[in-house]
Amino acid sequence: MVLRISYIIIFFFILLSLFYFNFIKEKKMVSSKIVEEEIIEEEIVEEEIVEEENYTSSNILKKVKYSAKDINGNQLVIEAKEGEIDLSNKNVIFLTGVKALITLNSSESIQISSKFGKYNINNYDTIFSKNVIIDYQNNKITGEYLDFSLERNSLIASRNIIYTNNKNILKADVITMDIKTKDIKVQMYEDKKKVNIKSN
């Protein structure tokens, strides 16, 4: 009888042990799995936030227009199909599809177009680049780079410059125009090279 009771106790003990280990172990595995899933979900959420931050910090502007006037009364109006704010310098806007109109205090005007531009909203300095075209009265200047400054009162065109007027076609490295005096200076990078001039 005592032996039978002992067997029954051992049997129940074994059952209890099996139940305990299986149930507790499974519960721990399930809870650890839940924790892992939560961690993975948190990581995904963090990644999504980063992507959203990059998206919301987008600095692209469509159809931009800026205008500025100096103390002499010269005015610059610049338009572009697209503008991108420089995140490292909020005063600088990178432009695409650029058109500009400079109206001088003498009522004369200079029209400029280019594929790209870089405009400083603080001092109004503008860089025009790629397929630059400058129209001024009966003068046309084409090139790849133009540095315009209201502060300096100057236009400096460079790279593959072709200057055309009613009389001549001129090829040079650099053309500088003083918008105050209207004087134009034509230069070559090397002193030995001469400006190429053809009559129309």
C-alpha positions as CSV (number, residue, x, y, z in Angstrom):
1,M,0.0,0.0,0.0
2,V,2.8,2.4,1.0
3,L,4.6,1.5,-2.2
4,R,1.5,2.2,-4.3
5,I,1.1,5.6,-2.6
6,S,4.8,6.3,-3.3
7,Y,4.3,5.5,-7.0
8,I,1.3,7.7,-7.2
9,I,3.2,10.6,-5.6
10,I,6.2,10.1,-7.9
11,F,3.9,10.0,-10.9
12,F,2.2,13.2,-10.0
13,F,5.5,14.8,-9.3
14,I,6.8,13.8,-12.8
15,L,3.6,15.2,-14.3
16,L,3.9,18.4,-12.4
17,S,7.5,18.8,-13.4
18,L,6.7,18.2,-17.1
19,F,3.8,20.7,-16.9
20,Y,5.9,23.3,-15.1
21,F,8.9,23.1,-17.4
22,N,6.8,23.0,-20.6
23,F,4.4,25.8,-19.6
24,I,6.9,28.2,-18.0
25,K,9.5,27.7,-20.7
26,E,6.9,28.3,-23.4
27,K,5.7,31.4,-21.6
28,K,9.2,32.7,-21.3
29,M,9.8,32.1,-25.0
30,V,6.5,33.8,-25.9
31,S,7.3,36.8,-23.7
32,S,10.9,37.0,-25.1
33,K,9.4,36.8,-28.6
34,I,7.0,39.6,-27.8
35,V,9.9,41.7,-26.4
36,E,11.9,41.0,-29.6
37,E,9.0,42.0,-31.8
38,E,8.5,45.2,-29.8
39,I,12.2,46.0,-30.3
40,I,11.9,45.3,-34.0
41,E,8.8,47.4,-34.3
42,E,10.5,50.3,-32.4
43,E,13.4,50.1,-34.8
44,I,11.0,50.2,-37.8
45,V,9.2,53.1,-36.3
46,E,12.5,54.9,-35.8
47,E,13.5,54.3,-39.4
48,E,10.2,55.6,-40.6
49,I,10.6,58.7,-38.5
50,V,14.1,59.3,-40.0
51,E,12.7,58.9,-43.5
52,E,9.8,61.3,-42.7
53,E,12.2,63.8,-41.3
54,N,14.2,63.7,-44.5
55,Y,11.1,64.1,-46.5
56,T,9.7,67.0,-44.4
57,S,13.0,68.8,-44.4
58,S,12.7,68.9,-48.2
59,N,14.0,72.3,-49.4
60,I,12.6,72.3,-53.0
61,L,10.6,75.4,-54.0
62,K,8.7,75.6,-57.3
63,K,8.4,78.7,-59.5
64,V,10.5,81.1,-57.3
65,K,10.8,84.8,-57.8
66,Y,13.1,87.3,-56.0
67,S,13.6,91.0,-56.5
68,A,16.2,93.4,-55.1
69,K,17.2,97.0,-55.5
70,D,20.5,98.8,-54.6
71,I,21.0,102.3,-53.3
72,N,21.7,103.5,-56.8
73,G,18.2,102.4,-58.0
74,N,19.4,99.4,-60.0
75,Q,16.9,96.6,-59.7
76,L,17.3,92.8,-60.1
77,V,14.3,90.5,-60.7
78,I,15.2,86.8,-60.8
79,E,12.8,84.0,-61.6
80,A,13.4,80.2,-61.8
81,K,11.4,77.1,-62.4
82,E,12.8,75.6,-59.2
83,G,14.7,76.7,-56.2
84,E,16.5,74.6,-53.6
85,I,17.5,76.1,-50.3
86,D,21.1,75.3,-49.2
87,L,20.6,73.6,-45.8
88,S,24.2,74.7,-44.7
89,N,23.5,78.3,-45.6
90,K,19.8,79.5,-45.6
91,N,20.8,82.6,-47.5
92,V,21.7,80.7,-50.6
93,I,19.2,79.3,-53.1
94,F,20.2,77.0,-55.9
95,L,18.1,77.7,-59.0
96,T,17.1,75.7,-62.1
97,G,15.7,77.3,-65.3
98,V,16.8,80.8,-64.5
99,K,15.7,84.1,-66.1
100,A,16.8,87.5,-64.7
101,L,16.1,91.1,-65.6
102,I,18.4,93.9,-64.4
103,T,16.8,97.3,-64.8
104,L,19.4,100.0,-64.5
105,N,18.7,103.4,-63.0
106,S,19.1,104.8,-66.5
107,S,16.1,102.7,-67.5
108,E,18.3,100.4,-69.7
109,S,17.8,96.7,-69.1
110,I,19.9,93.6,-69.2
111,Q,18.3,90.2,-69.7
112,I,20.0,87.0,-68.5
113,S,19.0,83.4,-68.8
114,S,20.8,80.2,-67.8
115,K,20.2,76.6,-67.0
116,F,21.4,76.9,-63.3
117,G,21.9,79.7,-60.8
118,K,23.0,80.4,-57.3
119,Y,21.3,83.3,-55.6
120,N,22.3,84.9,-52.2
121,I,19.2,86.5,-50.7
122,N,21.4,88.5,-48.3
123,N,23.6,90.4,-50.7
124,Y,21.8,89.6,-54.0
125,D,25.0,88.2,-55.6
126,T,24.0,85.7,-58.3
127,I,26.0,83.1,-60.1
128,F,24.5,81.9,-63.5
129,S,25.9,78.8,-65.0
130,K,25.5,76.5,-68.1
131,N,24.1,78.0,-71.3
132,V,24.3,81.6,-70.1
133,I,22.8,84.2,-72.4
134,I,23.1,88.0,-71.7
135,D,21.1,90.4,-73.9
136,Y,21.9,94.1,-73.5
137,Q,20.6,96.6,-76.1
138,N,22.2,95.4,-79.4
139,N,24.8,93.3,-77.6
140,K,24.6,89.5,-76.9
141,I,27.0,87.6,-74.8
142,T,26.9,83.8,-74.5
143,G,29.1,81.7,-72.1
144,E,29.0,79.1,-69.4
145,Y,29.5,81.2,-66.3
146,L,28.4,84.6,-65.1
147,D,29.1,86.3,-61.8
148,F,26.7,89.2,-61.1
149,S,26.9,91.5,-58.1
150,L,24.8,94.6,-57.3
151,E,27.4,95.5,-54.6
152,R,30.3,95.5,-57.1
153,N,28.1,96.9,-59.9
154,S,29.6,94.3,-62.2
155,L,28.9,91.4,-64.5
156,I,31.8,89.0,-65.1
157,A,31.2,86.4,-67.8
158,S,33.6,83.6,-68.5
159,R,34.2,80.2,-70.2
160,N,33.6,80.0,-74.0
161,I,32.6,83.6,-74.3
162,I,31.1,84.8,-77.6
163,Y,30.3,88.5,-77.7
164,T,28.1,89.7,-80.6
165,N,27.0,93.2,-81.6
166,N,25.9,94.8,-84.9
167,K,29.5,95.1,-86.1
168,N,31.6,92.3,-84.6
169,I,31.7,88.8,-83.3
170,L,34.3,88.4,-80.6
171,K,35.6,85.4,-78.8
172,A,37.3,85.7,-75.4
173,D,37.9,84.1,-72.1
174,V,36.4,86.8,-69.8
175,I,34.2,89.8,-70.3
176,T,33.6,92.3,-67.5
177,M,30.9,94.9,-67.6
178,D,30.6,97.8,-65.1
179,I,26.8,98.3,-64.9
180,K,27.4,101.8,-63.5
181,T,29.6,103.2,-66.3
182,K,28.5,100.6,-68.9
183,D,32.2,100.0,-69.7
184,I,33.1,96.6,-71.1
185,K,36.5,95.0,-70.6
186,V,37.5,91.9,-72.7
187,Q,40.3,89.6,-71.5
188,M,42.2,86.4,-72.2
189,Y,43.5,84.2,-69.5
190,E,47.0,84.1,-71.1
191,D,48.7,87.4,-72.1
192,K,50.1,85.7,-75.3
193,K,46.6,84.9,-76.6
194,K,44.7,87.6,-78.4
195,V,41.0,88.2,-78.5
196,N,39.5,86.8,-81.7
197,I,37.4,89.4,-83.5
198,K,35.4,88.9,-86.7
199,S,33.4,91.6,-88.5
200,N,29.8,91.0,-89.3
